[in-house]
């Protein structure tokens, strides 16, 4: 089991705890282990978007509900929604079990592929998490 502050070095992050992973010409988006730890047991994932929809940076693309709270999910970059992880509708616990792989949220075709590089690096995200602990 990973520690809540685990950060994957192969992706970029937002201050809202979303991650973005380049995979071919697409960007896979999910939430970090830190976010999962803060949320607790996830009970529901809802989408505000569908495949083919355009999103801008910071747009709410859905919500995630846990035993503790309801939180918005924010688009880390601008692009077109390619796929949603619809398995999360019937199995939201996948986010708790594996937020880095099986618990991904959506796939975007970026308007600007370089936009991902402007997000927080793994080292910067670790610093951001550490600053929240104080």
N, CA, C and O atoms as CSV, one atom per row, in Angstrom:
chain,resi,resn,atom,element,x,y,z
A,1,UNK,N,N,0.856,-1.190,0.000
A,1,UNK,CA,C,0.000,0.000,0.000
A,1,UNK,C,C,0.889,1.236,0.000
A,1,UNK,O,O,1.852,1.315,0.763
A,2,UNK,N,N,0.566,2.197,-0.854
A,2,UNK,CA,C,1.385,3.400,-0.962
A,2,UNK,C,C,1.071,4.379,0.165
A,2,UNK,O,O,-0.025,4.379,0.725
A,3,UNK,N,N,2.037,5.194,0.476
A,3,UNK,CA,C,1.828,6.261,1.451
A,3,UNK,C,C,1.012,7.366,0.786
A,3,UNK,O,O,1.105,7.549,-0.428
A,4,UNK,N,N,0.216,8.105,1.556
A,4,UNK,CA,C,-0.632,9.124,0.969
A,4,UNK,C,C,0.148,10.197,0.210
A,4,UNK,O,O,-0.376,10.794,-0.730
A,5,UNK,N,N,1.379,10.440,0.607
A,5,UNK,CA,C,2.153,11.492,-0.056
A,5,UNK,C,C,2.954,10.962,-1.236
A,5,UNK,O,O,3.754,11.694,-1.820
A,6,UNK,N,N,2.747,9.696,-1.593
A,6,UNK,CA,C,3.420,9.164,-2.772
A,6,UNK,C,C,3.097,10.032,-3.977
A,6,UNK,O,O,1.951,10.425,-4.195
A,7,UNK,N,N,4.121,10.318,-4.745
A,7,UNK,CA,C,3.992,11.103,-5.972
A,7,UNK,C,C,4.655,10.302,-7.079
A,7,UNK,O,O,5.784,9.839,-6.914
A,8,UNK,N,N,3.983,10.132,-8.187
A,8,UNK,CA,C,4.541,9.410,-9.328
A,8,UNK,C,C,5.398,10.367,-10.155
A,8,UNK,O,O,4.963,11.473,-10.476
A,9,UNK,N,N,6.599,9.948,-10.495
A,9,UNK,CA,C,7.532,10.822,-11.206
A,9,UNK,C,C,7.272,10.916,-12.707
A,9,UNK,O,O,7.931,11.694,-13.397
A,10,UNK,N,N,6.316,10.133,-13.225
A,10,UNK,CA,C,6.080,10.132,-14.673
A,10,UNK,C,C,4.946,11.063,-15.089
A,10,UNK,O,O,4.529,11.044,-16.248
A,11,UNK,N,N,4.440,11.876,-14.164
A,11,UNK,CA,C,3.319,12.755,-14.502
A,11,UNK,C,C,3.483,14.137,-13.900
A,11,UNK,O,O,4.403,14.383,-13.119
A,12,UNK,N,N,2.583,15.037,-14.270
A,12,UNK,CA,C,2.560,16.410,-13.761
A,12,UNK,C,C,1.324,16.578,-12.893
A,12,UNK,O,O,0.412,15.753,-12.938
A,13,UNK,N,N,1.290,17.659,-12.093
A,13,UNK,CA,C,0.255,17.823,-11.071
A,13,UNK,C,C,-0.308,19.239,-11.046
A,13,UNK,O,O,0.290,20.179,-11.570
A,14,UNK,N,N,-1.499,19.364,-10.408
A,14,UNK,CA,C,-2.079,20.678,-10.152
A,14,UNK,C,C,-2.138,20.881,-8.641
A,14,UNK,O,O,-2.012,19.929,-7.871
A,15,UNK,N,N,-2.329,22.123,-8.230
A,15,UNK,CA,C,-2.472,22.410,-6.804
A,15,UNK,C,C,-3.788,21.857,-6.262
A,15,UNK,O,O,-3.964,21.749,-5.049
A,16,UNK,N,N,-4.710,21.507,-7.157
A,16,UNK,CA,C,-5.981,20.896,-6.749
A,16,UNK,C,C,-5.870,19.377,-6.676
A,16,UNK,O,O,-6.866,18.694,-6.439
A,17,UNK,N,N,-4.657,18.840,-6.880
A,17,UNK,CA,C,-4.341,17.417,-6.705
A,17,UNK,C,C,-4.793,16.515,-7.843
A,17,UNK,O,O,-4.972,15.313,-7.648
A,18,UNK,N,N,-4.981,17.089,-9.037
A,18,UNK,CA,C,-5.155,16.253,-10.218
A,18,UNK,C,C,-3.769,15.937,-10.778
A,18,UNK,O,O,-2.828,16.713,-10.607
A,19,UNK,N,N,-3.654,14.796,-11.444
A,19,UNK,CA,C,-2.413,14.477,-12.161
A,19,UNK,C,C,-2.728,14.373,-13.651
A,19,UNK,O,O,-3.863,14.110,-14.049
A,20,UNK,N,N,-1.699,14.584,-14.457
A,20,UNK,CA,C,-1.815,14.502,-15.915
A,20,UNK,C,C,-0.625,13.696,-16.425
A,20,UNK,O,O,0.526,13.992,-16.105
A,21,UNK,N,N,-0.926,12.667,-17.226
A,21,UNK,CA,C,0.094,11.768,-17.745
A,21,UNK,C,C,0.013,11.741,-19.261
A,21,UNK,O,O,-1.036,11.435,-19.826
A,22,UNK,N,N,1.128,12.064,-19.924
A,22,UNK,CA,C,1.171,11.980,-21.383
A,22,UNK,C,C,1.210,10.519,-21.797
A,22,UNK,O,O,2.027,9.742,-21.304
A,23,UNK,N,N,0.317,10.153,-22.710
A,23,UNK,CA,C,0.307,8.799,-23.246
A,23,UNK,C,C,0.002,8.930,-24.733
A,23,UNK,O,O,-1.149,9.103,-25.133
A,24,UNK,N,N,1.058,8.843,-25.545
A,24,UNK,CA,C,0.893,9.105,-26.967
A,24,UNK,C,C,0.523,10.570,-27.144
A,24,UNK,O,O,1.149,11.443,-26.545
A,25,UNK,N,N,-0.475,10.844,-27.951
A,25,UNK,CA,C,-0.924,12.222,-28.150
A,25,UNK,C,C,-2.035,12.623,-27.203
A,25,UNK,O,O,-2.654,13.673,-27.380
A,26,UNK,N,N,-2.298,11.793,-26.194
A,26,UNK,CA,C,-3.383,12.052,-25.261
A,26,UNK,C,C,-2.849,12.290,-23.853
A,26,UNK,O,O,-1.701,11.976,-23.537
A,27,UNK,N,N,-3.712,12.850,-23.024
A,27,UNK,CA,C,-3.367,13.113,-21.629
A,27,UNK,C,C,-4.381,12.386,-20.748
A,27,UNK,O,O,-5.581,12.647,-20.828
A,28,UNK,N,N,-3.894,11.479,-19.913
A,28,UNK,CA,C,-4.738,10.778,-18.948
A,28,UNK,C,C,-4.754,11.629,-17.676
A,28,UNK,O,O,-3.711,12.115,-17.237
A,29,UNK,N,N,-5.935,11.805,-17.089
A,29,UNK,CA,C,-6.103,12.656,-15.911
A,29,UNK,C,C,-6.702,11.836,-14.781
A,29,UNK,O,O,-7.608,11.029,-14.990
A,30,UNK,N,N,-6.176,12.056,-13.572
A,30,UNK,CA,C,-6.718,11.404,-12.384
A,30,UNK,C,C,-6.464,12.276,-11.172
A,30,UNK,O,O,-6.077,13.437,-11.309
A,31,UNK,N,N,-6.679,11.725,-9.983
A,31,UNK,CA,C,-6.375,12.455,-8.751
A,31,UNK,C,C,-5.266,11.732,-8.007
A,31,UNK,O,O,-5.100,10.518,-8.127
A,32,UNK,N,N,-4.514,12.503,-7.238
A,32,UNK,CA,C,-3.328,11.972,-6.562
A,32,UNK,C,C,-3.673,11.175,-5.311
A,32,UNK,O,O,-4.794,11.232,-4.805
A,33,UNK,N,N,-2.690,10.435,-4.830
A,33,UNK,CA,C,-2.844,9.669,-3.591
A,33,UNK,C,C,-3.119,10.603,-2.421
A,33,UNK,O,O,-3.850,10.240,-1.500
A,34,UNK,N,N,-2.544,11.802,-2.446
A,34,UNK,CA,C,-2.801,12.783,-1.393
A,34,UNK,C,C,-4.289,13.134,-1.371
A,34,UNK,O,O,-4.907,13.176,-0.307
A,35,UNK,N,N,-4.863,13.388,-2.557
A,35,UNK,CA,C,-6.293,13.711,-2.643
A,35,UNK,C,C,-7.135,12.551,-2.137
A,35,UNK,O,O,-8.093,12.753,-1.390
A,36,UNK,N,N,-6.782,11.341,-2.541
A,36,UNK,CA,C,-7.525,10.158,-2.102
A,36,UNK,C,C,-7.478,10.038,-0.585
A,36,UNK,O,O,-8.488,9.733,0.049
A,37,UNK,N,N,-6.309,10.276,-0.003
A,37,UNK,CA,C,-6.162,10.199,1.447
A,37,UNK,C,C,-7.033,11.251,2.142
A,37,UNK,O,O,-7.641,10.972,3.176
A,38,UNK,N,N,-7.090,12.464,1.570
A,38,UNK,CA,C,-7.905,13.533,2.150
A,38,UNK,C,C,-9.402,13.225,2.032
A,38,UNK,O,O,-10.182,13.551,2.926
A,39,UNK,N,N,-9.789,12.597,0.926
A,39,UNK,CA,C,-11.203,12.292,0.691
A,39,UNK,C,C,-11.711,11.137,1.544
A,39,UNK,O,O,-12.852,11.156,2.005
A,40,UNK,N,N,-10.873,10.140,1.754
A,40,UNK,CA,C,-11.326,8.940,2.446
A,40,UNK,C,C,-11.986,7.991,1.457
A,40,UNK,O,O,-11.664,8.015,0.269
A,41,UNK,N,N,-12.900,7.160,1.926
A,41,UNK,CA,C,-13.549,6.162,1.065
A,41,UNK,C,C,-14.446,6.837,0.041
A,41,UNK,O,O,-15.416,7.505,0.398
A,42,UNK,N,N,-14.121,6.662,-1.227
A,42,UNK,CA,C,-14.864,7.284,-2.311
A,42,UNK,C,C,-16.109,6.463,-2.605
A,42,UNK,O,O,-16.045,5.245,-2.776
A,43,UNK,N,N,-17.253,7.159,-2.662
A,43,UNK,CA,C,-18.538,6.483,-2.821
A,43,UNK,C,C,-19.210,6.785,-4.159
A,43,UNK,O,O,-20.112,6.054,-4.567
A,44,UNK,N,N,-18.787,7.852,-4.853
A,44,UNK,CA,C,-19.465,8.236,-6.084
A,44,UNK,C,C,-18.556,9.113,-6.945
A,44,UNK,O,O,-17.866,9.996,-6.436
A,45,UNK,N,N,-18.565,8.856,-8.253
A,45,UNK,CA,C,-17.880,9.720,-9.223
A,45,UNK,C,C,-18.925,10.098,-10.276
A,45,UNK,O,O,-19.570,9.227,-10.860
A,46,UNK,N,N,-19.084,11.395,-10.511
A,46,UNK,CA,C,-20.037,11.906,-11.504
A,46,UNK,C,C,-19.305,12.733,-12.542
A,46,UNK,O,O,-18.296,13.371,-12.241
A,47,UNK,N,N,-19.814,12.722,-13.766
A,47,UNK,CA,C,-19.203,13.483,-14.860
A,47,UNK,C,C,-20.093,14.650,-15.256
A,47,UNK,O,O,-21.316,14.517,-15.308
A,48,UNK,N,N,-19.475,15.799,-15.536
A,48,UNK,CA,C,-20.175,16.960,-16.088
A,48,UNK,C,C,-19.909,17.067,-17.586
A,48,UNK,O,O,-20.421,17.974,-18.243
A,49,UNK,N,N,-19.120,16.158,-18.123
A,49,UNK,CA,C,-18.715,16.200,-19.529
A,49,UNK,C,C,-18.960,14.840,-20.169
A,49,UNK,O,O,-19.199,13.844,-19.486
A,50,UNK,N,N,-18.894,14.824,-21.498
A,50,UNK,CA,C,-19.004,13.585,-22.266
A,50,UNK,C,C,-17.914,13.593,-23.322
A,50,UNK,O,O,-17.317,14.633,-23.603
A,51,UNK,N,N,-17.657,12.428,-23.907
A,51,UNK,CA,C,-16.670,12.346,-24.981
A,51,UNK,C,C,-17.052,13.332,-26.079
A,51,UNK,O,O,-18.215,13.421,-26.473
A,52,UNK,N,N,-16.055,14.074,-26.566
A,52,UNK,CA,C,-16.280,15.075,-27.600
A,52,UNK,C,C,-16.413,16.488,-27.058
A,52,UNK,O,O,-16.287,17.451,-27.814
A,53,UNK,N,N,-16.670,16.631,-25.744
A,53,UNK,CA,C,-16.788,17.959,-25.140
A,53,UNK,C,C,-15.422,18.626,-25.033
A,53,UNK,O,O,-14.404,17.959,-24.845
A,54,UNK,N,N,-15.415,19.953,-25.156
A,54,UNK,CA,C,-14.200,20.740,-24.951
A,54,UNK,C,C,-14.173,21.221,-23.506
A,54,UNK,O,O,-15.208,21.577,-22.942
A,55,UNK,N,N,-12.978,21.229,-22.909
A,55,UNK,CA,C,-12.800,21.784,-21.570
A,55,UNK,C,C,-11.663,22.791,-21.601
A,55,UNK,O,O,-10.707,22.647,-22.363
A,56,UNK,N,N,-11.781,23.811,-20.761
A,56,UNK,CA,C,-10.721,24.800,-20.586
A,56,UNK,C,C,-10.008,24.503,-19.270
A,56,UNK,O,O,-10.526,23.771,-18.426
A,57,UNK,N,N,-8.835,25.068,-19.105
A,57,UNK,CA,C,-8.085,24.887,-17.858
A,57,UNK,C,C,-8.961,25.332,-16.692
A,57,UNK,O,O,-9.519,26.430,-16.701
A,58,UNK,N,N,-9.073,24.469,-15.695
A,58,UNK,CA,C,-9.832,24.811,-14.498
A,58,UNK,C,C,-11.318,24.509,-14.567
A,58,UNK,O,O,-12.020,24.648,-13.566
A,59,UNK,N,N,-11.819,24.093,-15.745
A,59,UNK,CA,C,-13.232,23.721,-15.841
A,59,UNK,C,C,-13.519,22.530,-14.933
A,59,UNK,O,O,-12.688,21.630,-14.805
A,60,UNK,N,N,-14.674,22.522,-14.312
A,60,UNK,CA,C,-15.109,21.372,-13.520
A,60,UNK,C,C,-15.600,20.307,-14.495
A,60,UNK,O,O,-16.559,20.534,-15.233
A,61,UNK,N,N,-14.946,19.148,-14.499
A,61,UNK,CA,C,-15.368,18.084,-15.410
A,61,UNK,C,C,-16.191,17.009,-14.701
A,61,UNK,O,O,-16.722,16.103,-15.343
A,62,UNK,N,N,-16.293,17.112,-13.385
A,62,UNK,CA,C,-17.074,16.153,-12.628
A,62,UNK,C,C,-16.944,16.411,-11.143
A,62,UNK,O,O,-16.339,17.390,-10.706
A,63,UNK,N,N,-17.531,15.501,-10.377
A,63,UNK,CA,C,-17.430,15.576,-8.926
A,63,UNK,C,C,-17.083,14.195,-8.389
A,63,UNK,O,O,-17.364,13.167,-9.004
A,64,UNK,N,N,-16.462,14.217,-7.220
A,64,UNK,CA,C,-16.123,12.966,-6.541
A,64,UNK,C,C,-16.631,13.095,-5.115
A,64,UNK,O,O,-16.375,14.085,-4.430
A,65,UNK,N,N,-17.353,12.074,-4.686
A,65,UNK,CA,C,-17.969,12.102,-3.371
A,65,UNK,C,C,-17.363,10.997,-2.518
A,65,UNK,O,O,-17.093,9.892,-2.988
A,66,UNK,N,N,-17.159,11.335,-1.247
A,66,UNK,CA,C,-16.626,10.348,-0.311
A,66,UNK,C,C,-17.457,10.393,0.956
A,66,UNK,O,O,-18.402,11.173,1.073
A,67,UNK,N,N,-17.090,9.548,1.900
A,67,UNK,CA,C,-17.786,9.549,3.181
A,67,UNK,C,C,-17.572,10.872,3.913
A,67,UNK,O,O,-18.350,11.221,4.801
A,68,UNK,N,N,-16.520,11.613,3.546
A,68,UNK,CA,C,-16.192,12.869,4.218
A,68,UNK,C,C,-16.740,14.108,3.517
A,68,UNK,O,O,-17.158,15.056,4.183
A,69,UNK,N,N,-16.745,14.117,2.162
A,69,UNK,CA,C,-17.004,15.372,1.464
A,69,UNK,C,C,-17.381,15.147,-0.002
A,69,UNK,O,O,-17.319,14.029,-0.513
A,70,UNK,N,N,-17.769,16.228,-0.653
A,70,UNK,CA,C,-18.009,16.252,-2.089
A,70,UNK,C,C,-17.031,17.257,-2.676
A,70,UNK,O,O,-16.964,18.395,-2.213
A,71,UNK,N,N,-16.266,16.851,-3.695
A,71,UNK,CA,C,-15.257,17.729,-4.285
A,71,UNK,C,C,-15.420,17.787,-5.793
A,71,UNK,O,O,-15.791,16.807,-6.440
A,72,UNK,N,N,-15.131,18.975,-6.339
A,72,UNK,CA,C,-15.106,19.134,-7.792
A,72,UNK,C,C,-13.816,18.562,-8.357
A,72,UNK,O,O,-12.788,18.521,-7.680
A,73,UNK,N,N,-13.885,18.125,-9.597
A,73,UNK,CA,C,-12.719,17.666,-10.353
A,73,UNK,C,C,-12.445,18.707,-11.436
A,73,UNK,O,O,-13.352,19.081,-12.180
A,74,UNK,N,N,-11.203,19.176,-11.526
A,74,UNK,CA,C,-10.858,20.274,-12.427
A,74,UNK,C,C,-9.961,19.807,-13.575
A,74,UNK,O,O,-9.050,19.002,-13.378
A,75,UNK,N,N,-10.229,20.317,-14.762
A,75,UNK,CA,C,-9.387,20.003,-15.919
A,75,UNK,C,C,-8.025,20.677,-15.746
A,75,UNK,O,O,-7.962,21.894,-15.571
A,76,UNK,N,N,-6.940,19.910,-15.793
A,76,UNK,CA,C,-5.613,20.505,-15.621
A,76,UNK,C,C,-5.132,21.256,-16.862
A,76,UNK,O,O,-4.285,22.144,-16.764
A,77,UNK,N,N,-5.669,20.901,-18.025
A,77,UNK,CA,C,-5.296,21.543,-19.285
A,77,UNK,C,C,-6.544,21.673,-20.160
A,77,UNK,O,O,-7.568,21.046,-19.890
A,78,UNK,N,N,-6.448,22.489,-21.206
A,78,UNK,CA,C,-7.539,22.631,-22.170
A,78,UNK,C,C,-7.439,21.515,-23.202
A,78,UNK,O,O,-6.345,21.104,-23.589
A,79,UNK,N,N,-8.600,21.031,-23.641
A,79,UNK,CA,C,-8.592,19.990,-24.654
A,79,UNK,C,C,-9.973,19.435,-24.894
A,79,UNK,O,O,-10.975,19.977,-24.427
A,80,UNK,N,N,-10.005,18.344,-25.633
A,80,UNK,CA,C,-11.247,17.657,-25.961
A,80,UNK,C,C,-11.288,16.324,-25.218
A,80,UNK,O,O,-10.313,15.573,-25.225
A,81,UNK,N,N,-12.409,16.039,-24.586
A,81,UNK,CA,C,-12.575,14.779,-23.865
A,81,UNK,C,C,-12.624,13.637,-24.884
A,81,UNK,O,O,-13.454,13.637,-25.794
A,82,UNK,N,N,-11.730,12.674,-24.718
A,82,UNK,CA,C,-11.688,11.497,-25.595
A,82,UNK,C,C,-12.475,10.350,-24.961
A,82,UNK,O,O,-13.307,9.720,-25.615
A,83,UNK,N,N,-12.201,10.087,-23.676
A,83,UNK,CA,C,-12.836,8.984,-22.958
A,83,UNK,C,C,-13.010,9.353,-21.498
A,83,UNK,O,O,-12.239,10.130,-20.935
A,84,UNK,N,N,-14.040,8.777,-20.900
A,84,UNK,CA,C,-14.249,8.842,-19.453
A,84,UNK,C,C,-14.078,7.436,-18.902
A,84,UNK,O,O,-14.386,6.456,-19.582
A,85,UNK,N,N,-13.596,7.335,-17.687
A,85,UNK,CA,C,-13.485,6.028,-17.043
A,85,UNK,C,C,-14.846,5.674,-16.440
A,85,UNK,O,O,-15.062,5.818,-15.236
A,86,UNK,N,N,-15.757,5.210,-17.296
A,86,UNK,CA,C,-17.131,4.931,-16.879
A,86,UNK,C,C,-17.228,3.791,-15.872
A,86,UNK,O,O,-18.252,3.642,-15.207
A,87,UNK,N,N,-16.169,2.981,-15.752
A,87,UNK,CA,C,-16.172,1.916,-14.746
A,87,UNK,C,C,-16.284,2.485,-13.338
A,87,UNK,O,O,-16.738,1.799,-12.423
A,88,UNK,N,N,-15.866,3.753,-13.161
A,88,UNK,CA,C,-15.919,4.361,-11.833
A,88,UNK,C,C,-17.353,4.620,-11.386
A,88,UNK,O,O,-17.606,4.766,-10.190
A,89,UNK,N,N,-18.301,4.681,-12.331
A,89,UNK,CA,C,-19.699,4.889,-11.950
A,89,UNK,C,C,-20.223,3.727,-11.119
A,89,UNK,O,O,-20.976,3.932,-10.167
A,90,UNK,N,N,-19.827,2.504,-11.475
A,90,UNK,CA,C,-20.284,1.337,-10.719
A,90,UNK,C,C,-19.249,0.854,-9.707
A,90,UNK,O,O,-19.572,0.065,-8.819
A,91,UNK,N,N,-18.008,1.322,-9.837
A,91,UNK,CA,C,-16.951,0.886,-8.919
A,91,UNK,C,C,-16.059,2.069,-8.517
A,91,UNK,O,O,-14.871,2.079,-8.839
A,92,UNK,N,N,-16.628,3.078,-7.809
A,92,UNK,CA,C,-15.837,4.254,-7.431
A,92,UNK,C,C,-14.663,3.921,-6.514
A,92,UNK,O,O,-13.707,4.690,-6.418
A,93,UNK,N,N,-14.738,2.767,-5.837
A,93,UNK,CA,C,-13.650,2.374,-4.929
A,93,UNK,C,C,-12.335,2.122,-5.669
A,93,UNK,O,O,-11.278,2.051,-5.043
A,94,UNK,N,N,-12.393,1.986,-7.002
A,94,UNK,CA,C,-11.155,1.808,-7.774
A,94,UNK,C,C,-10.207,2.984,-7.590
A,94,UNK,O,O,-8.989,2.826,-7.665
A,95,UNK,N,N,-10.768,4.160,-7.349
A,95,UNK,CA,C,-9.915,5.334,-7.111
A,95,UNK,C,C,-9.128,5.130,-5.823
A,95,UNK,O,O,-7.939,5.443,-5.770
A,96,UNK,N,N,-9.783,4.602,-4.772
A,96,UNK,CA,C,-9.078,4.317,-3.519
A,96,UNK,C,C,-8.044,3.217,-3.707
A,96,UNK,O,O,-6.937,3.297,-3.175
A,97,UNK,N,N,-8.410,2.198,-4.461
A,97,UNK,CA,C,-7.536,1.032,-4.626
A,97,UNK,C,C,-6.311,1.345,-5.474
A,97,UNK,O,O,-5.224,0.840,-5.189
A,98,UNK,N,N,-6.463,2.172,-6.516
A,98,UNK,CA,C,-5.360,2.417,-7.439
A,98,UNK,C,C,-5.574,3.725,-8.196
A,98,UNK,O,O,-5.950,3.716,-9.368
A,99,UNK,N,N,-5.333,4.846,-7.524
A,99,UNK,CA,C,-5.574,6.157,-8.139
A,99,UNK,C,C,-4.627,6.439,-9.302
A,99,UNK,O,O,-4.903,7.315,-10.122
A,100,UNK,N,N,-3.514,5.708,-9.385
A,100,UNK,CA,C,-2.507,5.970,-10.424
A,100,UNK,C,C,-2.778,5.219,-11.723
A,100,UNK,O,O,-2.266,5.606,-12.774
A,101,UNK,N,N,-3.569,4.157,-11.670
A,101,UNK,CA,C,-3.761,3.345,-12.867
A,101,UNK,C,C,-5.247,3.089,-13.118
A,101,UNK,O,O,-5.842,3.741,-13.976
A,102,UNK,N,N,-5.845,2.174,-12.402
A,102,UNK,CA,C,-7.244,1.809,-12.651
A,102,UNK,C,C,-8.228,2.914,-12.285
A,102,UNK,O,O,-9.350,2.931,-12.789
A,103,UNK,N,N,-7.823,3.834,-11.417
A,103,UNK,CA,C,-8.714,4.896,-10.957
A,103,UNK,C,C,-8.610,6.201,-11.740
A,103,UNK,O,O,-9.017,7.250,-11.242
A,104,UNK,N,N,-8.069,6.151,-12.960
A,104,UNK,CA,C,-7.990,7.377,-13.779
A,104,UNK,C,C,-9.398,7.909,-14.025
A,104,UNK,O,O,-10.376,7.168,-13.927
A,105,UNK,N,N,-9.495,9.204,-14.346
A,105,UNK,CA,C,-10.798,9.851,-14.502
A,105,UNK,C,C,-11.206,10.023,-15.966
A,105,UNK,O,O,-12.273,9.571,-16.380
A,106,UNK,N,N,-10.337,10.686,-16.748
A,106,UNK,CA,C,-10.666,10.938,-18.150
A,106,UNK,C,C,-9.409,11.051,-18.984
A,106,UNK,O,O,-8.303,11.179,-18.459
A,107,UNK,N,N,-9.597,11.001,-20.300
A,107,UNK,CA,C,-8.506,11.172,-21.259
A,107,UNK,C,C,-8.851,12.384,-22.114
A,107,UNK,O,O,-9.969,12.513,-22.614
A,108,UNK,N,N,-7.869,13.270,-22.271
A,108,UNK,CA,C,-8.036,14.483,-23.078
A,108,UNK,C,C,-7.107,14.462,-24.275
A,108,UNK,O,O,-5.993,13.944,-24.198
A,109,UNK,N,N,-7.571,15.031,-25.393
A,109,UNK,CA,C,-6.693,15.363,-26.509
A,109,UNK,C,C,-6.383,16.839,-26.309
A,109,UNK,O,O,-7.266,17.679,-26.488
A,110,UNK,N,N,-5.137,17.179,-25.938
A,110,UNK,CA,C,-4.827,18.555,-25.548
A,110,UNK,C,C,-4.883,19.530,-26.719
A,110,UNK,O,O,-4.524,19.191,-27.847
A,111,UNK,N,N,-5.341,20.751,-26.427
A,111,UNK,CA,C,-5.271,21.821,-27.418
A,111,UNK,C,C,-3.808,22.163,-27.687
A,111,UNK,O,O,-3.428,22.476,-28.815
A,112,UNK,N,N,-2.989,22.097,-26.623
A,112,UNK,CA,C,-1.561,22.384,-26.721
A,112,UNK,C,C,-0.827,21.333,-25.891
A,112,UNK,O,O,-0.889,21.349,-24.662
A,113,UNK,N,N,-0.134,20.421,-26.570
A,113,UNK,CA,C,0.540,19.317,-25.873
A,113,UNK,C,C,1.559,19.816,-24.854
A,113,UNK,O,O,1.814,19.138,-23.858
A,114,UNK,N,N,2.144,20.982,-25.084
A,114,UNK,CA,C,3.146,21.531,-24.168
A,114,UNK,C,C,2.522,22.049,-22.875
A,114,UNK,O,O,3.235,22.309,-21.906
A,115,UNK,N,N,1.200,22.200,-22.851
A,115,UNK,CA,C,0.530,22.722,-21.650
A,115,UNK,C,C,0.786,21.842,-20.432
A,115,UNK,O,O,0.849,22.341,-19.309
A,116,UNK,N,N,0.933,20.544,-20.644
A,116,UNK,CA,C,1.177,19.631,-19.525
A,116,UNK,C,C,2.492,19.982,-18.834
A,116,UNK,O,O,2.602,19.897,-17.611
A,117,UNK,N,N,3.485,20.376,-19.625
A,117,UNK,CA,C,4.795,20.695,-19.054
A,117,UNK,C,C,4.752,21.910,-18.137
A,117,UNK,O,O,5.659,22.104,-17.327
A,118,UNK,N,N,3.706,22.733,-18.254
A,118,UNK,CA,C,3.567,23.919,-17.408
A,118,UNK,C,C,2.970,23.583,-16.039
A,118,UNK,O,O,2.983,24.421,-15.138
A,119,UNK,N,N,2.452,22.371,-15.879
A,119,UNK,CA,C,1.906,21.963,-14.584
A,119,UNK,C,C,3.040,21.700,-13.598
A,119,UNK,O,O,4.211,21.711,-13.976
A,120,UNK,N,N,2.695,21.467,-12.346
A,120,UNK,CA,C,3.711,21.231,-11.312
A,120,UNK,C,C,4.505,19.965,-11.608
A,120,UNK,O,O,3.940,18.930,-11.961
A,121,UNK,N,N,5.814,20.064,-11.461
A,121,UNK,CA,C,6.671,18.883,-11.575
A,121,UNK,C,C,6.454,18.023,-10.332
A,121,UNK,O,O,5.905,18.505,-9.340
A,122,UNK,N,N,6.878,16.750,-10.368
A,122,UNK,CA,C,6.752,15.918,-9.165
A,122,UNK,C,C,7.412,16.571,-7.939
A,122,UNK,O,O,6.851,16.533,-6.844
A,123,UNK,N,N,8.581,17.161,-8.116
A,123,UNK,CA,C,9.271,17.804,-6.982
A,123,UNK,C,C,8.473,18.994,-6.462
A,123,UNK,O,O,8.348,19.179,-5.252
A,124,UNK,N,N,7.936,19.799,-7.371
A,124,UNK,CA,C,7.126,20.950,-6.952
A,124,UNK,C,C,5.852,20.498,-6.248
A,124,UNK,O,O,5.414,21.119,-5.279
A,125,UNK,N,N,5.259,19.410,-6.744
A,125,UNK,CA,C,4.035,18.908,-6.113
A,125,UNK,C,C,4.345,18.379,-4.715
A,125,UNK,O,O,3.561,18.587,-3.789
A,126,UNK,N,N,5.489,17.693,-4.550
A,126,UNK,CA,C,5.876,17.224,-3.202
A,126,UNK,C,C,6.012,18.423,-2.253
A,126,UNK,O,O,5.585,18.356,-1.100
A,127,UNK,N,N,6.602,19.509,-2.737
A,127,UNK,CA,C,6.746,20.717,-1.911
A,127,UNK,C,C,5.365,21.294,-1.561
A,127,UNK,O,O,5.124,21.726,-0.434
A,128,UNK,N,N,4.467,21.289,-2.557
A,128,UNK,CA,C,3.106,21.802,-2.330
A,128,UNK,C,C,2.415,20.979,-1.240
A,128,UNK,O,O,1.810,21.547,-0.332
A,129,UNK,N,N,2.498,19.661,-1.319
A,129,UNK,CA,C,1.886,18.797,-0.298
A,129,UNK,C,C,2.503,19.086,1.069
A,129,UNK,O,O,1.789,19.203,2.065
A,130,UNK,N,N,3.830,19.201,1.113
A,130,UNK,CA,C,4.513,19.457,2.390
A,130,UNK,C,C,4.054,20.785,2.994
A,130,UNK,O,O,3.936,20.902,4.214
A,131,UNK,N,N,3.797,21.776,2.154
A,131,UNK,CA,C,3.359,23.087,2.669
A,131,UNK,C,C,1.947,23.011,3.255
A,131,UNK,O,O,1.584,23.837,4.093
A,132,UNK,N,N,1.161,22.045,2.832
A,132,UNK,CA,C,-0.203,21.880,3.347
A,132,UNK,C,C,-0.228,21.199,4.705
A,132,UNK,O,O,-1.215,21.296,5.434
A,133,UNK,N,N,0.848,20.514,5.047
A,133,UNK,CA,C,0.922,19.788,6.309
A,133,UNK,C,C,1.217,20.705,7.477
A,133,UNK,O,O,1.160,20.275,8.629
A,134,UNK,N,N,1.533,21.963,7.203
A,134,UNK,CA,C,1.913,22.888,8.284
A,134,UNK,C,C,0.814,23.830,8.649
A,134,UNK,O,O,0.985,24.663,9.538
